[in-house]
Amino acid sequence: MDLELEPVDRAPTYEVVISRLKNEILSGRLRAGDRLPGERALSEQLGVSRASVREAVRALQAFEIVQARPGNSPTSGLTMTARPRIALSNLFRLHVGLASYSVEEVMAVRVGLETQAMLTLAEKTDLDLAGLHALLDRMSDPEITPETAQDLDAEFHLSLASQTNNHLIADMMQALRDAIAAPMLASFKAQPDWPSFCATIVEEHRSILRALEARDGRLAAQLTRDHVEGFYPAVTDSQEPDSTR
């Protein structure tokens, strides 16, 4: 009898190392702050080469799961970390750049997150908006540049997200903002009447703050939706080949 068998797929050894460490994380045996054995010890325990361990560690470092600290102190060596915001930002930026996710899709997800954040914030009794009013005063400077305005705009939205005390909302918001930072800045720079455009953004922000101060979550959510969706055309237009960059 003639058999036609496909070759057995064999994952690269470093992927096997990552899989083993992933299982340890998912089982709860590895947590943020835990130290991993050194490169030599890991290679001996797993029965793989030190080169494979090194490659696996580099991959985990790229995802901000493992941090390598040089030296011989108690905090040196390989440590499990938990900084998903950086990893999410890097991942989203790459996939938006590769067109895996369109700007429209990113903006739509942002709308969902921010409107939910507004409903949550309106119910908080310890909401602190004083700093955001001061931020908008800075953004109202008639001499403000698009670069500075974009930084303050991001700070406004991310500050509100952080006050939800929902780390996932805050981290996702940061990642989504970072993913479309370039087209957003391009859209700011492409405005024919920049002072008027910036003044409109500031006033929309102030309206959102007033709604939150009145504890009107539905209004704050709707104003946020209108604010973000109203910005869609400017961002998508900046993606055109002939747009200002």
C-alpha positions in Angstrom: 0.0 0.0 0.0 1.4 3.4 -1.0 1.0 6.2 1.6 1.1 9.8 0.9 2.1 11.4 4.2 2.7 15.1 4.7 5.9 16.1 6.5 5.4 16.7 10.2 5.4 20.4 11.0 8.0 21.3 13.5 7.9 24.7 15.2 11.2 26.6 15.6 12.7 25.8 19.0 12.3 29.3 20.2 8.6 29.1 19.6 8.5 26.0 21.8 10.3 28.0 24.6 7.7 30.8 24.3 4.9 28.3 24.4 6.2 26.7 27.6 6.6 30.1 29.3 3.1 31.1 28.1 1.7 28.0 29.7 3.4 28.9 33.0 1.8 32.4 32.8 -1.6 31.1 32.0 -1.4 28.5 34.8 -0.6 31.3 37.3 2.8 29.9 38.1 4.5 32.9 36.5 3.3 36.4 37.5 4.4 40.0 37.0 7.5 40.6 39.1 8.7 37.0 39.1 12.3 36.4 38.1 13.1 33.8 35.5 16.2 31.6 35.7 19.2 32.8 33.8 19.7 31.9 30.1 21.9 28.9 30.9 19.5 27.5 33.5 16.6 28.0 31.2 18.3 26.2 28.4 19.2 23.3 30.7 15.7 23.0 32.2 14.0 23.1 28.8 16.6 21.0 27.0 17.2 23.6 24.2 20.1 25.7 23.1 21.0 29.0 24.7 20.5 30.6 21.3 16.9 29.4 21.3 16.3 30.8 24.8 17.9 34.1 23.8 15.6 34.3 20.7 12.5 33.5 22.8 13.4 36.1 25.4 13.9 38.8 22.7 10.4 38.0 21.3 8.9 38.3 24.8 10.7 41.5 25.4 9.2 43.0 22.2 5.8 42.3 23.7 6.8 43.8 27.0 6.3 40.5 28.8 9.9 40.0 29.9 12.3 42.7 30.9 16.1 42.1 31.0 18.1 44.1 33.5 21.9 43.9 33.4 24.0 43.5 36.5 24.1 41.2 39.5 21.7 43.0 41.9 18.5 41.4 43.2 16.5 43.2 40.5 18.8 42.2 37.6 18.2 39.4 35.2 15.1 38.3 33.4 11.9 39.6 35.1 8.3 39.1 34.2 6.6 42.4 33.6 3.2 43.7 32.7 3.3 46.8 30.5 0.6 46.0 27.9 0.1 49.6 26.9 3.5 49.8 25.1 3.0 46.4 23.5 -0.5 47.2 22.3 0.6 50.6 20.9 3.4 49.0 18.9 1.1 46.2 17.7 -1.6 48.6 16.5 0.8 51.0 14.9 2.3 48.2 12.8 -1.1 46.7 11.8 -2.5 50.1 10.8 0.7 50.7 8.8 0.2 47.3 7.1 -3.5 48.1 6.5 -4.6 45.2 8.6 -6.8 47.7 10.4 -8.1 50.8 8.6 -8.2 54.3 10.2 -12.0 54.1 10.0 -12.0 50.9 12.0 -9.6 52.3 14.7 -11.8 55.4 15.0 -15.0 53.3 15.3 -13.5 51.3 18.2 -12.3 54.5 19.8 -15.9 55.9 19.7 -17.1 52.8 21.5 -14.5 53.0 24.2 -14.9 56.7 24.8 -18.7 56.7 24.9 -18.5 53.9 27.5 -15.9 55.9 29.4 -18.2 58.9 29.5 -21.1 56.9 31.0 -18.7 55.6 33.7 -17.2 59.0 34.4 -20.5 60.7 34.9 -21.3 58.3 37.8 -18.0 59.0 39.7 -18.1 61.2 42.7 -14.4 61.9 42.8 -14.0 63.1 39.2 -11.3 65.7 38.8 -11.7 67.9 35.8 -9.8 71.0 37.0 -6.6 70.0 35.3 -8.4 69.4 32.0 -9.8 73.0 32.0 -6.3 74.3 32.4 -5.2 72.0 29.6 -7.9 73.5 27.3 -6.7 77.0 28.3 -3.3 76.1 26.9 -4.8 74.6 23.8 -6.7 77.9 23.3 -3.4 79.7 22.6 -3.8 81.3 19.2 -0.2 80.6 18.5 -0.4 76.9 19.2 1.2 74.6 16.7 -0.5 71.4 15.3 2.1 69.3 17.0 1.4 70.8 20.4 -2.3 70.8 19.9 -2.2 67.1 19.0 -0.2 66.3 22.2 -2.7 68.2 24.3 -5.7 66.7 22.5 -4.3 63.2 23.3 -3.7 64.2 26.9 -7.3 65.4 27.2 -8.8 62.1 26.0 -6.3 59.8 27.8 -6.7 61.7 31.1 -10.4 61.1 31.0 -9.9 57.4 30.1 -7.5 57.0 33.0 -10.1 58.3 35.5 -12.5 55.5 34.7 -10.1 53.3 36.7 -10.5 50.7 34.0 -6.9 49.9 33.0 -8.0 48.1 29.8 -10.0 51.2 28.6 -7.0 53.4 29.3 -4.5 51.1 27.7 -6.7 50.5 24.6 -7.2 54.3 24.2 -3.5 54.9 24.4 -2.8 52.2 21.8 -5.5 53.4 19.4 -4.3 57.0 19.7 -0.8 56.0 19.0 -1.8 53.9 16.1 -3.3 56.8 14.2 -1.0 59.6 15.5 0.6 60.1 12.1 -2.6 60.6 10.1 -4.1 62.7 12.9 -1.1 65.1 12.8 -1.3 65.2 9.0 -4.9 66.1 9.2 -4.1 68.9 11.7 -1.4 70.3 9.4 -3.7 70.1 6.4 -6.4 72.4 7.8 -6.8 75.6 5.6 -8.0 77.6 8.6 -6.0 76.0 11.5 -6.9 78.6 14.2 -10.6 78.1 13.6 -10.3 74.3 13.4 -8.4 74.2 16.7 -10.9 76.5 18.4 -13.7 74.2 17.4 -11.9 71.2 18.9 -11.4 73.1 22.2 -15.0 74.1 22.4 -16.2 70.6 21.7 -13.9 69.5 24.6 -15.3 72.1 26.9 -18.9 70.9 26.1 -17.9 67.4 27.0 -16.5 68.6 30.4 -19.7 70.6 31.1 -21.8 67.5 30.5 -19.6 65.5 32.9 -19.8 68.3 35.5 -23.6 68.1 35.2 -23.3 64.3 35.6 -25.1 63.8 32.3 -23.4 60.7 31.0 -25.7 60.3 28.0 -25.0 63.8 26.8 -21.3 63.5 27.4 -21.3 60.2 25.4 -23.2 61.8 22.5 -21.0 64.9 22.5 -17.9 62.6 22.5 -19.4 60.5 19.6 -20.1 63.6 17.6 -16.7 65.0 18.3 -14.8 61.9 17.2 -17.0 61.0 14.3 -16.9 64.6 13.1 -13.1 64.3 12.9 -13.4 61.1 10.6 -13.3 63.0 7.3 -10.2 65.1 8.3 -8.3 62.0 9.3 -9.3 59.9 6.3 -8.6 62.7 3.9 -5.1 63.0 5.2 -4.5 59.4 4.1 -5.0 60.4 0.4 -1.8 60.2 -1.7 -2.0 63.9 -2.6 -2.6 65.1 1.0 -0.2 67.3 3.0 2.2 65.1 5.0 
